[in-house]
Amino acid sequence: YPARDAALAALEQTNERDAFMKIARIHAWSGNADAAFAWLDRYFDPDSPLLTEEFARILWDPFFQPLGDDPRWLAWRERAGLTEERLAAIEITVP
Protein backbone atom coordinates (compact mmCIF):
# COMPACT_ATOMS: atom_id res chain seq x y z
CA TYR A 1 0.00 0.00 0.00
CA PRO A 2 2.36 2.72 -1.21
CA ALA A 3 -0.18 5.56 -0.84
CA ARG A 4 -0.90 4.61 2.78
CA ASP A 5 2.79 4.32 3.58
CA ALA A 6 3.52 7.69 1.97
CA ALA A 7 0.70 9.38 3.90
CA LEU A 8 1.93 7.89 7.19
CA ALA A 9 5.52 8.92 6.44
CA ALA A 10 4.34 12.48 5.75
CA LEU A 11 2.32 12.55 8.98
CA GLU A 12 5.34 11.32 10.93
CA GLN A 13 7.26 14.43 9.85
CA THR A 14 5.03 16.67 11.98
CA ASN A 15 5.88 18.08 15.37
CA GLU A 16 2.26 18.61 16.37
CA ARG A 17 1.43 16.80 19.59
CA ASP A 18 -2.11 15.88 18.45
CA ALA A 19 -0.65 14.07 15.44
CA PHE A 20 1.50 11.91 17.74
CA MET A 21 -1.63 10.25 19.14
CA LYS A 22 -3.00 9.63 15.64
CA ILE A 23 0.28 8.08 14.53
CA ALA A 24 0.40 5.88 17.65
CA ARG A 25 -3.15 4.69 16.92
CA ILE A 26 -2.23 3.76 13.34
CA HIS A 27 0.83 1.79 14.45
CA ALA A 28 -1.04 0.05 17.30
CA TRP A 29 -3.87 -1.06 15.02
CA SER A 30 -1.38 -2.17 12.36
CA GLY A 31 0.40 -4.41 14.86
CA ASN A 32 3.57 -2.33 15.09
CA ALA A 33 3.71 -2.10 18.89
CA ASP A 34 7.29 -0.77 19.01
CA ALA A 35 6.36 2.25 16.88
CA ALA A 36 3.06 2.71 18.74
CA PHE A 37 4.85 2.96 22.08
CA ALA A 38 7.48 5.29 20.63
CA TRP A 39 4.75 7.68 19.44
CA LEU A 40 2.81 7.38 22.72
CA ASP A 41 6.01 8.37 24.50
CA ARG A 42 6.31 11.42 22.26
CA TYR A 43 2.66 12.29 22.98
CA PHE A 44 2.95 11.97 26.76
CA ASP A 45 4.44 14.96 28.59
CA PRO A 46 5.53 13.86 32.09
CA ASP A 47 5.36 17.47 33.30
CA SER A 48 1.69 17.76 32.30
CA PRO A 49 -0.65 15.11 33.70
CA LEU A 50 -3.17 13.75 31.25
CA LEU A 51 -6.61 15.31 31.40
CA THR A 52 -9.66 13.14 31.99
CA GLU A 53 -10.63 13.42 28.32
CA GLU A 54 -7.19 12.29 27.18
CA PHE A 55 -7.24 9.52 29.76
CA ALA A 56 -10.53 8.13 28.49
CA ARG A 57 -9.51 8.53 24.86
CA ILE A 58 -6.40 6.41 25.37
CA LEU A 59 -7.82 3.72 27.66
CA TRP A 60 -11.00 3.05 25.72
CA ASP A 61 -9.75 3.71 22.22
CA PRO A 62 -10.33 0.50 20.22
CA PHE A 63 -7.24 1.22 18.13
CA PHE A 64 -5.07 0.64 21.22
CA GLN A 65 -6.67 -2.72 22.07
CA PRO A 66 -3.91 -4.66 20.28
CA LEU A 67 -1.46 -3.25 22.85
CA GLY A 68 -3.45 -4.60 25.81
CA ASP A 69 -1.50 -7.87 26.08
CA ASP A 70 1.90 -6.18 25.75
CA PRO A 71 3.61 -5.75 29.16
CA ARG A 72 4.71 -2.28 28.04
CA TRP A 73 1.04 -1.17 27.93
CA LEU A 74 0.59 -1.37 31.70
CA ALA A 75 4.02 0.18 32.30
CA TRP A 76 3.21 3.05 29.91
CA ARG A 77 -0.20 3.60 31.52
CA GLU A 78 1.35 3.81 34.98
CA ARG A 79 4.09 6.18 33.79
CA ALA A 80 1.41 8.39 32.22
CA GLY A 81 -0.64 8.38 35.42
CA LEU A 82 -3.37 6.18 33.97
CA THR A 83 -3.68 4.01 37.06
CA GLU A 84 -6.56 1.78 38.12
CA GLU A 85 -7.11 4.12 41.09
CA ARG A 86 -7.54 7.09 38.79
CA LEU A 87 -9.91 5.11 36.61
CA ALA A 88 -12.01 4.12 39.64
CA ALA A 89 -12.20 7.78 40.72
CA ILE A 90 -13.86 8.94 37.49
CA GLU A 91 -17.54 9.58 38.04
CA ILE A 92 -19.67 8.52 35.12
CA THR A 93 -23.18 9.89 34.84
CA VAL A 94 -25.55 8.29 32.38
CA PRO A 95 -28.30 10.70 31.35
C-alpha positions in Angstrom: 0.0 0.0 0.0 2.4 2.7 -1.2 -0.2 5.6 -0.8 -0.9 4.6 2.8 2.8 4.3 3.6 3.5 7.7 2.0 0.7 9.4 3.9 1.9 7.9 7.2 5.5 8.9 6.4 4.3 12.5 5.7 2.3 12.5 9.0 5.3 11.3 10.9 7.3 14.4 9.8 5.0 16.7 12.0 5.9 18.1 15.4 2.3 18.6 16.4 1.4 16.8 19.6 -2.1 15.9 18.5 -0.7 14.1 15.4 1.5 11.9 17.7 -1.6 10.2 19.1 -3.0 9.6 15.6 0.3 8.1 14.5 0.4 5.9 17.7 -3.1 4.7 16.9 -2.2 3.8 13.3 0.8 1.8 14.4 -1.0 0.0 17.3 -3.9 -1.1 15.0 -1.4 -2.2 12.4 0.4 -4.4 14.9 3.6 -2.3 15.1 3.7 -2.1 18.9 7.3 -0.8 19.0 6.4 2.2 16.9 3.1 2.7 18.7 4.9 3.0 22.1 7.5 5.3 20.6 4.8 7.7 19.4 2.8 7.4 22.7 6.0 8.4 24.5 6.3 11.4 22.3 2.7 12.3 23.0 2.9 12.0 26.8 4.4 15.0 28.6 5.5 13.9 32.1 5.4 17.5 33.3 1.7 17.8 32.3 -0.7 15.1 33.7 -3.2 13.7 31.3 -6.6 15.3 31.4 -9.7 13.1 32.0 -10.6 13.4 28.3 -7.2 12.3 27.2 -7.2 9.5 29.8 -10.5 8.1 28.5 -9.5 8.5 24.9 -6.4 6.4 25.4 -7.8 3.7 27.7 -11.0 3.0 25.7 -9.7 3.7 22.2 -10.3 0.5 20.2 -7.2 1.2 18.1 -5.1 0.6 21.2 -6.7 -2.7 22.1 -3.9 -4.7 20.3 -1.5 -3.2 22.9 -3.5 -4.6 25.8 -1.5 -7.9 26.1 1.9 -6.2 25.7 3.6 -5.7 29.2 4.7 -2.3 28.0 1.0 -1.2 27.9 0.6 -1.4 31.7 4.0 0.2 32.3 3.2 3.0 29.9 -0.2 3.6 31.5 1.4 3.8 35.0 4.1 6.2 33.8 1.4 8.4 32.2 -0.6 8.4 35.4 -3.4 6.2 34.0 -3.7 4.0 37.1 -6.6 1.8 38.1 -7.1 4.1 41.1 -7.5 7.1 38.8 -9.9 5.1 36.6 -12.0 4.1 39.6 -12.2 7.8 40.7 -13.9 8.9 37.5 -17.5 9.6 38.0 -19.7 8.5 35.1 -23.2 9.9 34.8 -25.5 8.3 32.4 -28.3 10.7 31.3 
